[in-house]
Amino acid sequence: MALVEAEWQSQGIRFILNIAPGLPTLKGRGDAPPASLNLVQNACQAMPAGGVVTIGARAEQHMLCLEVADEGVGIAPEDVERMFALYYTTRPDGTGIGLSIVYRIVQMHDGTIDVRSELGHGTTMTVRLPFRSAR
């Protein structure tokens, strides 16, 4: 959030952090921060008229649950099914690379990523990563 807040606040986007206290440390590679940054950037881009991005983190059993939620335009069901495919994009200026990289990074860390979206009401991306990775 610290990396993007100033840029997006000028476009009417606010950020809310909802981080549970006392979360264990997650062992990961150096590519994990770019993955979370990509999710936050996508959430901001989904709100051309401004809105709120909520970033949350909590423990769920033996997993870190990271959620990035926006109040944006939402994603059509047929696009949700394809959104992690390399080069697939719905944005005219998009490359279709970002979410496929996020998906791969999450897989490499033995995690999962889920998408809940409703057209006109926003999207929530939920990443679950094990606190202790086998790698």
C-alpha positions as CSV (number, residue, x, y, z in Angstrom):
1,M,0.0,0.0,0.0
2,A,2.8,2.4,0.8
3,L,4.1,2.1,-2.7
4,V,0.9,3.1,-4.4
5,E,-1.1,5.2,-2.0
6,A,0.1,8.7,-3.1
7,E,-0.4,7.9,-6.7
8,W,-3.9,6.6,-6.3
9,Q,-5.2,9.0,-3.7
10,S,-5.0,11.8,-6.2
11,Q,-7.5,9.8,-8.3
12,G,-10.0,9.4,-5.5
13,I,-9.0,6.1,-4.1
14,R,-8.7,5.4,-0.4
15,F,-7.1,2.5,1.3
16,I,-8.1,0.6,4.4
17,L,-5.8,-1.9,6.1
18,N,-7.4,-4.7,8.1
19,I,-4.4,-6.7,9.3
20,A,-4.8,-9.1,12.2
21,P,-2.2,-8.6,14.9
22,G,0.4,-11.2,15.7
23,L,0.5,-12.9,12.3
24,P,3.4,-15.4,12.0
25,T,6.2,-14.7,9.5
26,L,5.6,-16.1,6.0
27,K,8.7,-17.6,4.4
28,G,8.7,-16.7,0.8
29,R,10.8,-15.8,-2.1
30,G,11.5,-12.2,-3.2
31,D,8.7,-12.3,-5.8
32,A,5.9,-12.3,-3.2
33,P,5.8,-8.5,-2.8
34,P,5.4,-7.9,-6.5
35,A,2.5,-10.3,-6.5
36,S,0.6,-8.4,-3.8
37,L,1.5,-5.1,-5.4
38,N,-0.1,-6.3,-8.7
39,L,-3.3,-7.2,-6.9
40,V,-3.5,-3.8,-5.3
41,Q,-2.7,-2.0,-8.6
42,N,-5.4,-4.0,-10.4
43,A,-7.9,-3.1,-7.7
44,C,-7.1,0.6,-8.2
45,Q,-7.4,0.3,-11.9
46,A,-10.9,-1.3,-11.5
47,M,-12.2,2.0,-10.0
48,P,-12.0,4.7,-12.6
49,A,-14.4,6.9,-10.5
50,G,-12.5,6.3,-7.2
51,G,-13.5,4.2,-4.3
52,V,-12.0,2.1,-1.5
53,V,-9.4,-0.7,-1.7
54,T,-9.4,-2.9,1.4
55,I,-6.3,-4.9,2.1
56,G,-6.7,-7.6,4.8
57,A,-4.5,-10.3,6.3
58,R,-5.4,-12.9,8.8
59,A,-4.6,-16.4,9.8
60,E,-6.8,-19.3,8.8
61,Q,-5.7,-22.5,10.3
62,H,-2.1,-22.9,9.0
63,M,-2.5,-20.4,6.2
64,L,-2.0,-16.7,5.7
65,C,-5.2,-15.3,4.1
66,L,-4.5,-12.1,2.2
67,E,-7.5,-10.3,0.7
68,V,-7.6,-7.3,-1.7
69,A,-11.1,-6.0,-2.2
70,D,-12.2,-3.1,-4.4
71,E,-15.5,-1.3,-5.1
72,G,-14.8,-1.3,-8.8
73,V,-16.6,-2.3,-12.0
74,G,-16.4,-6.1,-11.2
75,I,-15.5,-8.9,-13.5
76,A,-17.9,-10.8,-15.7
77,P,-18.2,-14.6,-14.9
78,E,-16.7,-15.6,-18.2
79,D,-13.7,-13.4,-17.6
80,V,-13.1,-14.7,-14.1
81,E,-12.6,-18.2,-15.6
82,R,-9.9,-16.9,-18.0
83,M,-8.3,-14.0,-16.0
84,F,-5.1,-15.9,-15.0
85,A,-4.3,-17.0,-18.5
86,L,-1.2,-15.5,-20.0
87,Y,-1.9,-12.5,-22.3
88,Y,-5.6,-12.5,-21.4
89,T,-6.8,-9.0,-20.7
90,T,-10.0,-7.0,-20.8
91,R,-8.3,-3.6,-20.5
92,P,-7.3,-1.8,-23.8
93,D,-4.0,-0.9,-22.3
94,G,-3.4,-4.2,-20.5
95,T,-0.8,-6.8,-21.3
96,G,-2.4,-9.8,-19.8
97,I,0.8,-10.7,-17.9
98,G,0.2,-9.4,-14.4
99,L,-2.4,-11.8,-13.1
100,S,-0.8,-14.8,-14.8
101,I,2.5,-14.0,-12.9
102,V,0.5,-13.6,-9.6
103,Y,-1.1,-17.0,-10.2
104,R,2.3,-18.6,-10.9
105,I,3.9,-17.0,-7.8
106,V,1.0,-18.2,-5.6
107,Q,1.4,-21.7,-7.0
108,M,5.1,-21.7,-6.4
109,H,4.5,-20.9,-2.8
110,D,2.0,-23.8,-2.5
111,G,-0.9,-21.4,-2.2
112,T,-4.3,-20.8,-3.8
113,I,-6.0,-17.7,-5.2
114,D,-9.8,-17.3,-5.3
115,V,-11.9,-14.5,-7.0
116,R,-15.3,-13.3,-6.0
117,S,-16.7,-10.6,-8.2
118,E,-20.0,-9.0,-9.0
119,L,-20.4,-6.7,-12.0
120,G,-20.9,-3.1,-10.8
121,H,-20.0,-4.0,-7.2
122,G,-16.4,-4.9,-7.1
123,T,-14.0,-7.8,-6.7
124,T,-12.2,-9.6,-3.9
125,M,-9.1,-11.5,-4.6
126,T,-8.1,-14.0,-1.8
127,V,-4.7,-15.5,-1.6
128,R,-4.0,-18.3,0.8
129,L,-0.4,-19.2,1.5
130,P,1.0,-21.7,4.0
131,F,3.0,-20.2,6.9
132,R,5.6,-23.0,6.5
133,S,6.5,-23.7,2.9
134,A,8.1,-27.0,1.9
135,R,10.3,-25.1,-0.4
